[in-house]
Amino acid sequence: MKIPLYYSKQQRIVFLMKKPTLLIIEDEEPIRQGLIDLFVFHGYDVDWAEDGKTGLEKALRGQFDMILLDIMLPEMDGYQVCEEIRRTDREQPIIMLTARSNEEDIISGLSLGADDYVAKPFSIQQLLLRVDAVLRRSRRLEQKQAHLNLPGNITVDTLNLTISLPSNKKEIPLTKREVEFLAYLCKESHRPVPREELLVKVWGYHPDAKIETRTVDIHVVKLRRKIEQNPKQPKILVTIRGEGYTLSS
Ligand code: CA
């Protein structure tokens, strides 16, 4: 089994103890078979489904460390599958496979709770890096603060993954990554944080991974829709041109 070299000794031991389990939901036979072969080769325990309905049943029945979910699927599309999984399991790591490069489609996938997306045609290296990063993050059982206080009397409940806004009586659900993103900006509140740093610290990518920084921007757009009164003129999660993102003070 191949273990990335940048893993610490502890991480490598954890990896050797348990094979990560993966569910691939993809209707196109050549792509599905390619993915199965790739992840079996890299030491994953792989199950698969050819349509959304079967995929959802397997996802709800089994325990998977990761689900790779195509969007255009027979029976039930990837968005619906993702939404249904999230209804019962907020922490299930899910990566969407999208043939579309349309930003709106990617955002709607992420809004339904996917942890990340990979656009087809994808490079094998990119896909492995992303799966690996999401897995590592979900395994990182860090002791976290129970609450974060953001500017504008906004409170984030980091255990229940919700955010409370003074303008809205309801608690809004956040994804794990959104909570980690906000937690990191809080910790570094004295300065704007560059996208490249966020990809390493929040997304868990290796500094040499060369992941496109648009990934960060897309998550910011989605997060602003949840927390800003006017997402087009953000007052809380602000962009400092040429420097990065910060929380307004
Ligand atoms: Ca498809």
Residues whose N, C-alpha, C, O or C-beta is under 5 A from the ligand:
A	BS01	CA	D27 E28 D70 M72 L73
